[in-house]
Amino acid sequence: MKRTALVLMVILMVLPTASAGVISGGVAFLSDASLNVQSIRDMSLVLMALSGSQKAVGNASSGEIDSLAMKLLSLQNPDGGWGYLPNETSNVVDTSYALIALIMAKPYVSPIHSGLVSGAISRAVSYLRGSTSGSGWGYVPQTRPEFYPTAMALWALGEYGYYYTESPVKEAVTFLLSAPSTLPQEQTLALKVIALHSVGYPVPRELVSEIENVLKGTNVTVLDRAMLTYALELVRPLDFTTSYFVSKLLELANVSGNYAYWVSTPTYPMTTPEVVKTSAYALLAVSYLEQYSPEIPVEINPYAAPCSELKALQNRDGGWPLVELGPSNEKATYYALLALKYCVPSNESIEKALEWSKEALKVDAQKMVSTHRFSPAYFYALETLIRFNALSKDEKDEAIKDIIASQLPYGIGLWGNDLGPQPYETALAVRALLDLGVPANDSLIQRAINWVLSTSSGGWGIYVSTPYFSYMLRPDVLTTVSILEAFIGVVPKEKLKPHAEWLVSQRFDGGWAYWKPYYDPVSGRVVEMKPTVELTVRTTDVLANFGYNFSREALNFVIKAKESGEINGKTVETAFAVMYLSRYKFVPKVTLDEIRLALGSELFNVITIGLSSNDTQKVYDSLVKLYGNSFVMANTTKVNKGYYIVIVPYGSYNVSVYNPYIAFHLKNGNVVVANYTAPMDSSIVLVPGYTPNGKVLFVFYSNSSRWMAVELFTTGFIRYIRGDAMVLTYEDGIFRQIVVR
């Protein structure tokens, strides 16, 4: 069966439905109906409605729009106008309809046809400009002005870009404001407001009030209701009133299968032109408020650990280099393996790294014992094998002997290098012995700890010993944090607190570097180093033991370092970024747009606190009417897994648990959302949030704004929620909405 034959037959198969699919159904109906329309006016109305609904349906009908626009363009007369039917003499009314339709369709036509459409529009504008009588337009060029052709010409020229202060528009506006009309009163009112709005003329408040009063009546035809609703949307901000009238129009839609249409004639049979005209204006009206595209945030996880980058740095021999393409290094391999635990590594990768570390340990141990110089390289190779349980008891005993044998020959409990005993090497030796099972009260360990503590009352650095005196060079963060890591849990905190306080004093630019910038009198310049991820994370963790909380600052520092690429190709930096970021659970940003798109497609639990049973039923009935049977009344106030609508008094829930991105708090009778403050007594606030496996919409109200929370649903305004949050305020008879972004 041909599609055109269905246009009137669907009227006999009306089915009940929720309004969610009415717009797409109206588009489908008019797309097929366009094949059967005869007049230029109806063809134009269909094109206007399809074009006006595209943002609401995701540009689903661009092909039909292009085809219909080309058909309309092919019927343009040589003088630039159109007649009522193809090949008839041009007139102002039908030319205006066609011009409006082509202007609205132009963004959706094929690029290869765009130039043709532009040319047709220019010729139509020339026709209208040449048809004016000076104070308005008649049905044919240069005849006595009348309301209908003047209103349509103003609408068309306004769509093209003419302003009410320009000639001939200025004179026509004056005429239109007081011109008599032979059209029905409701259609006269609608076209007058649409035309005035199109040319930017401030629509008188009394006309807006008149539309509202007419729409509140019950004896309004569907065509008149559609035209008036569309006109009202153009000149009144979106609020409960406009959404209510749109909802009424949606309820009047007839749905059959994939079709939705509107009729004004109360009895059958009905004509195609009558159904098309009514459906076109209705589709324009119900689509208008949904012309904004939903803004769904791109879910970029700021806590995403750079695991792939870390894995890629591993050398073929199994170890990791300090920097990309460098030789494998014990410290780099140690931290890389610790970080890989958070990255689901392959067994092969770990096994190769442990084999490399075993070989490195042998080489480092032999060199360390023969020179009596404790090696940090040996320490990290040993720690790697300890952490991964890769040492037998005999191997651990051998390691203890090697560490003891590597003491400096002139001091028991002292480890160091060519400059003499060093706090850094001594602390690493102590930590290694402890990790190998040597008890903390062992005399060797206690002598080592006491010596390290005796060398400084603040930070530690390189220590220089001579036969006559000893002194410490400028303390550094790496040495100090390494010693504290080794001694925490072994040395009383009060003895370590001064050293922790020194670390706090070294923080700058959000983190810690080897040295805080300082002036060097020898060189006469300021020595500067950039904070690193390694030292920032290690220091943050050490200081947490002393009651200092820099976790949020450290997190921001690590994220910035990762995103800027500063850690690229650096194994230790990348490893610490992996370990630190893996502590944080990613909560994606959620918007009201996402809630709106989920309504009707997901099963929502509805929670109300403080509403009467009657108001709760109104909310539930409205949701079912708008979106279908995808709502259940929850028998608990607890938000668990899944999707929820929660309508509650202010302060009933902690928003930050469900949405950490939006600032929300109550203060002195006001509610503060992001940077916007509103009085609680006259406002409701809509905030989206995440739940496990779902989302939640919070609607917060006060005792005196409870009615707004109910009307949010009963008027259908819920269909237009958007942004990161919304604040709806009603004061002194004025409704204001703030979309928080």
HELIX and SHEET records of a PDB file:
HELIX    1   1 ARG A    3  ALA A    5  5                                   3    
HELIX    2   2 LEU A    6  MET A    9  1                                   4    
HELIX    3   3 VAL A   10  MET A   13  5                                   4    
HELIX    4   4 SER A   19  GLY A   21  5                                   3    
HELIX    5   5 VAL A   22  ALA A   33  1                                  12    
HELIX    6   6 ILE A   40  GLY A   52  1                                  13    
HELIX    7   7 GLN A   54  VAL A   57  1                                   4    
HELIX    8   8 SER A   62  SER A   74  1                                  13    
HELIX    9   9 VAL A   92  ALA A  105  1                                  14    
HELIX   10  10 LYS A  106  TYR A  108  5                                   3    
HELIX   11  11 PRO A  111  SER A  131  1                                  21    
HELIX   12  12 PHE A  147  TYR A  160  1                                  14    
HELIX   13  13 VAL A  169  SER A  178  1                                  10    
HELIX   14  14 GLN A  185  SER A  198  1                                  14    
HELIX   15  15 ARG A  205  LYS A  216  1                                  12    
HELIX   16  16 VAL A  222  VAL A  235  1                                  14    
HELIX   17  17 PHE A  240  GLU A  251  1                                  12    
HELIX   18  18 THR A  272  TYR A  288  1                                  17    
HELIX   19  19 CYS A  307  ALA A  312  1                                   6    
HELIX   20  20 GLU A  330  LEU A  340  1                                  11    
HELIX   21  21 ASN A  347  THR A  371  1                                  25    
HELIX   22  22 PRO A  376  ARG A  387  1                                  12    
HELIX   23  23 LYS A  393  ALA A  405  1                                  13    
HELIX   24  24 PRO A  423  ASP A  435  1                                  13    
HELIX   25  25 SER A  443  SER A  454  1                                  12    
HELIX   26  26 VAL A  477  PHE A  487  1                                  11    
HELIX   27  27 LYS A  493  SER A  505  1                                  13    
HELIX   28  28 VAL A  533  ALA A  544  1                                  12    
HELIX   29  29 SER A  551  SER A  564  1                                  14    
HELIX   30  30 THR A  571  LEU A  581  1                                  11    
HELIX   31  31 LEU A  592  ALA A  598  1                                   7    
HELIX   32  32 SER A  613  TYR A  627  1                                  15    
HELIX   33  33 VAL A  655  TYR A  658  1                                   4    
HELIX   34  34 MET A  680  SER A  682  5                                   3    
HELIX   35  35 ASN A  703  SER A  705  5                                   3    
HELIX   36  36 ARG A  706  THR A  714  1                                   9    
HELIX   37  37 PHE A  717  TYR A  720  5                                   4    
SHEET    1   A 2 ASN A 254  SER A 256  0                                        
SHEET    2   A 2 TYR A 259  TYR A 261 -1                                        
SHEET    1   B 2 TRP A 320  PRO A 321  0                                        
SHEET    2   B 2 SER A 328  ASN A 329 -1                                        
SHEET    1   C 2 GLY A 416  ASN A 417  0                                        
SHEET    2   C 2 GLY A 420  PRO A 421 -1                                        
SHEET    1   D 2 TYR A 463  SER A 465  0                                        
SHEET    2   D 2 SER A 470  MET A 472 -1                                        
SHEET    1   E 2 TYR A 518  ASP A 520  0                                        
SHEET    2   E 2 ARG A 525  VAL A 527 -1                                        
SHEET    1   F 7 PHE A 631  MET A 633  0                                        
SHEET    2   F 7 PHE A 604  THR A 608  1                                        
SHEET    3   F 7 TYR A 643  PRO A 649  1                                        
SHEET    4   F 7 GLY A 694  TYR A 701  1                                        
SHEET    5   F 7 SER A 683  THR A 691 -1                                        
SHEET    6   F 7 ALA A 725  GLU A 731 -1                                        
SHEET    7   F 7 ILE A 734  VAL A 740 -1                                        
SHEET    1   G 3 PHE A 664  LYS A 667  0                                        
SHEET    2   G 3 ASN A 670  VAL A 673 -1                                        
SHEET    3   G 3 TYR A 676  PRO A 679 -1                                        
END                                                                             
